[in-house]
Amino acid sequence: MSPALTDLSVVIPTLNAAAVLAETLDHLPAVGQRVIVDGGSTDATVDLARAAGAEVVRGEDPCA
C-alpha cells in the first residue's frame, strides 16, 4: 500500500529563491506539508513561501 500524497512532507532548502519558489510550490499542491528551510534570504523568498501556505523555518546561511 502506498501512502497518499497528503501523508507526505516536503522540505525545500532555500536561499534567495523567490524567482523559482512559487512555481516549485505550485507543483506540490497535494502534499500534506511543505516546509521551507531558508538560509537567510534577502529577497521575497520567505514572504512568497508564507503566502503559499508553506511553513517557514529561518536560519543563517551555513556558507557565509
Secondary structure by P-SEA (a helix, b strand, c coil): cccccccbbbbbbbccccccaaaaaaacccccbbbbbccccccaaaaaaaaabbbbbbbccccc
